[in-house]
Structures are given as structure tokens and as C-alpha cells.
Amino acid sequence: MAKLKINSAVVKKNAALCRKRGIIMPTFKQMKDPNFIPEKIKKALKPVGLWDIKPVNLFRINWHNDPKTGGFRGVNYLEIPREITGLKCRVVGLVGKYFPTGAHKVGAAFGCLAPRMVTGEFDAQVQKAVWPSTGNYCRGGAFDSELLGTTPVAILPEGMSKERFDWLKKIGAEVIATPGTESNVKEIYDKCWEIKKTRKDCVIFNQFDEMGNPTWHYHVTGAALEEAFNAVKGPKSRLAGFCSATGSAGTIGAGDYLKKKFHGSFITASEALQCPTILANGFGEHRIEGIGDKHIPWVHNVRNTDLVTAIDDEACMRIVRLFNEPVGKKVLAEYGVKAEVIEQLHLLGISGISNLLSAIKSAKYYELGENDVVMTVFTDSMELYGSRLKELEEQLGKYKREQAMVDFERRLLGETTDHMKELTYADRKAVHNLKYFTWIEQQGRTSDELRKLWDPAYWDETFGMVEEYDRLIEAFNKEAGL
């Protein structure tokens, strides 16, 4: 295991800041299993709202939050019934709505920032944390920064949803809007280089190449997926696979955990049909907010990816209306979907719907049966996309019953196995090699570093650092005297 470099002087400064502000950091072990959180902290959480900018909310960075009691419960998940999927197998997704900020990216951001603070790589007193993102990651990073006593700078495309910008400005983050929309990642990188050259007080936390991102998901999201499977499984159930949009390639790292636990399970990487980077070296604009594209993230362990699906953003936007408009809900009821399920479908945001469609395509491709379970993640909810529903009504008019029936039959029950590919070893190596053009030619990485990423031992070592991080976090909390 690589030895971490510790800057003791900066660690002491960070600990002093946390002491002054009453900040205690959770360990990865506590985020993975809230049963390890001390009772005094659980008690302190009771009167605190899920989105409140209070340091104690760091302990709500997990998949177990109970919004009704303010405490913790079993992992938050939702099973999508066969009446909706049209499948023999079962589809189960973790629910991200009950994280602070309403999205699981707050965890990935913590996985990047906290290790830097406890090793002294980041000076929270004098440096600002810059969070480049297409949406939820910069929100999560800004939230974590505020809770950990440092100043956040959020970078995101100007075309992202109004709710994201409003929230960031409300909490006092510095907001930088870059040209374009979801797929304009290069423009974000350009802004990061500008900041590196002109603002010496800023440190970039780039989710696309920060290993803290997939490391957090490997341990915390991976364990949550395993817990959800154990909660729903029958005597003959098999965890067949895991589907995740590539995005920054953090969440898909949870699939690496599942492959270790459930041998023979597959990993599906999902992307937008309008920008099929893995599937066809494609490029373009799309409307599936939160999944990024046009390049292969440095932190994507491509060697472990078995299947790629490309999802039509038009299908996602139509299902958004089906799941959330009164007419759509009525049609779902007519097709036999239970009322308690219909009332929970708002838990799927646009990328969550994309993940659902990817799970359906994967299940059909592999001809999965009734004992198979496909796992996925509903990263955020429609709470973050209310303006999109209004925009769709303005563009297309009132949602009608006939439209809802067509959308249900065509976009869900009629989902096909087109626009997807099972990756051979050579295919995976070719996708891996695409990293060269972004990361070596543009972003300052080296060819030797790229070669190391192909070695499975590299990922075992990277994900194996968590025990050391937890030891440092515990020592840091003692240094802070809290």
C-alpha cells in the first residue's frame, strides 16, 4: 500500500479550524454503517434539517437517513415492479433523495475533500475548494465545504437547471457558469486551468480524476447496494448485475465492490444516445442532467465494465412526464401499478430514469429470469427538476392520456436492446486508451500513469486506502479535541 504524505503543520491548522467551529468528521466506516455513529451525535441530529448548513450534518452523508425521524434506518431503496419494467427479473435502485442536498454526490465530494484535510494536502483556513461539475457534484462539494469550514467555488455549465444555481447562490458559494450544457466538460476543464494559473488560493477537486470519488462509492454505495439486495432477495435470488451512468465514473465504482462480492455479476456503463462516447466515440448535446460525457473519466476502471448502453434523452424526458404528471399517474394505475409505487416515482430524477432504462436493456440483453436482481442507483429526485416539467409543458402543451399510454408502451414496456454493446477485452482496452487524448494531451497526466490504471492491483490498492483514511480521521478528531 502506498504511504500517505502527511503535512503535520497544515493538519494542525485544519484541526484548529474544526475545533473553533465545532466540526467532527465522520469516518468511512460510519458512512457505510450509521450504527457506528456515537449516540450523542445521533441525538444532536434530531432537531437539524436534512439540508441545514450545520457541521453535524456531515454524519448524514450515507444511504440510511430517515427523513421522518431525523435518525437512521435500513438503506433507502426502491424496487421498480414488473408492471413498469415488463421484465421477469427484479430491478432495485438506491434512493439518493435523502442525502443532504438531495443527491448522493455529497458523499463523493466528501471522499475527495476529507482525506486532503486530514493529510494536510489542503489548508482549509487559507485555500478555497473548487468543485468543477455538470451539476450535483459542485452542489455536494459546496455543501461539504461549508460544513467543514472552508470556502467553496462551484463551476457548472450555464445551461443546467435553475434549481442548481439558485441553491448554490443561496448558501453563499462563488458560482462560475461555463458555456454549454451537460456535455460541455472540456469548457469546465478550461476554466479549471485558468483558475490554476491565476488564483493561487484555489485547489481544484476534479471529480473526473479524484480517486476519492470512486473510493467513496466503492465502500459506501457498494455496501448499500449489497444491503438492499439482501433486503429483497429470496432463497434463489442472484445479484445479476449493476447499471450506472458513467458520469464522472464515481458511482460505477460501486460495481467493482459488487463484482468482488458476487462473482459473475456484470457492470453496465450507461450514457446518452445523443453523445455515445464509449459506444461509438460519439459527441453531442443531451438532456440527461448529471451524467457527463465526451471523454472517459480518469477514475473509470474500464477493465471491469462488461456492457455499455446508450439511452435516448427523449425517452427520459417523456418518462419524467409519465411518472410525475397526474395524467401519467392515472395511466400507470390503469396498467396495474400500485398506488404506493406511483407515489414514489418522483424519487427518480432524470438520470435515475436513464439508469432504470439501462437496467431494462441489460436485463433483456442477458435474458434474465425471475430469480435475477439488477441493481442500480436513483441518484437524485424530481425535487431538483421542477423547472424542467414546466419547460416541457410550455414546449409541448398539456400532457394527455394518449401521450402517456404511448410513452408507457414504447419507452418502458417496449424498450429494446438496440444501441448497446457487450465489451470484449480488446473493446475495454480501446476505451481505456481513449483516456490518453483527454488526460495526457490536455490535462497533464503521464503515459506511465495511464498504464498503471489498467492493472487491477492499482484499484485494489486505491480502494484499500480507506482504513488508513479512517485512522487519520479519528486522529484528526482527537487533535480537534471534539
C-alpha positions, 0 to 999 in steps of 0.5 A: 500500500502506498504511504500517505504524505502527511503535512503535520503543520497544515493538519494542525491548522485544519484541526484548529479550524474544526475545533473553533467551529465545532466540526467532527468528521465522520469516518468511512466506516460510519458512512457505510454503517450509521450504527457506528455513529456515537449516540450523542451525535445521533441525538444532536441530529434530531432537531437539524434539517436534512439540508441545514448548513450545520457541521453535524450534518456531515454524519448524514452523508450515507444511504440510511437517513430517515427523513421522518425521524431525523435518525437512521434506518435500513438503506433507502431503496426502491424496487421498480415492479414488473408492471413498469419494467415488463421484465421477469427479473427484479430491478432495485435502485438506491434512493439518493433523495435523502442525502443532504442536498438531495443527491448522493454526490455529497458523499463523493465530494466528501471522499475527495475533500476529507482525506486532503484535510486530514493529510494536510494536502489542503489548508482549509483556513487559507485555500478555497475548494473548487468543485468543477461539475455538470451539476450535483457534484459542485452542489455536494462539494459546496455543501461539504465545504461549508460544513467543514469550514472552508470556502467553496467555488462551484463551476457548472455549465450555464445551461443546467437547471435553475434549481442548481444555481439558485441553491448554490447562490443561496448558501453563499458559494462563488458560482462560475457558469461555463458555456454549454450544457451537460456535455460541455466538460472540456469548457469546465476543464478550461476554466479549471486551468485558468483558475490554476494559473491565476488564483493561487488560493484555489485547489481544484477537486476534479471529480473526473480524476479524484480517486476519492470519488470512486473510493467513496462509492466503492465502500459506501454505495457498494455496501448499500447496494449489497444491503438492499439486495439482501433486503429483497432477495429470496432463497434463489435470488442472484445479484445479476448485475449493476447499471450506472451512468458513467458520469464522472465514473464515481458511482460505477465504482460501486460495481467493482465492490459488487463484482468482488462480492458476487462473482459473475455479476456484470457492470453496465456503463450507461450514457446518452444516445445523443453523445455515445462516447464509449459506444461509438466515440460519439459527441453531442448535446443531451438532456440527461442532467448529471451524467457527463460525457465526451471523454472517459473519466480518469477514475473509470476502471474500464477493465471491469465494465462488461456492457455499455448502453446508450439511452435516448434523452427523449425517452427520459424526458417523456418518462419524467412526464409519465411518472410525475404528471397526474395524467401519467399517474392515472395511466400507470394505475390503469396498467396495474401499478400500485398506488404506493409505487406511483407515489414514489416515482418522483424519487427518480430524477432524470438520470435515475430514469436513464439508469432504470432504462439501462437496467431494462436493456441489460436485463433483456440483453442477458435474458434474465429470469425471475430469480435475477436482481439488477441493481442500480442507483436513483441518484437524485429526485424530481425535487431538483427538476421542477423547472424542467416539467414546466419547460416541457409543458410550455414546449409541448402543451398539456400532457394527455392520456394518449401521450402517456399510454404511448410513452408507457408502451414504447419507452418502458414496456417496449424498450429494446436492446438496440444501441448497446454493446457487450465489451470484449477485452480488446473493446475495454482496452480501446476505451481505456486508451481513449483516456490518453487524448483527454488526460495526457494531451490536455490535462497533464497526466503521464503515459506511465500513469495511464498504464498503471490504471489498467492493472487491477492491483492499482484499484485494489490498492486505491480502494484499500486506502480507506482504513488508513483514511479512517485512522487519520480521521479519528486522529484528526478528531482527537487533535480537534479535541471534539 
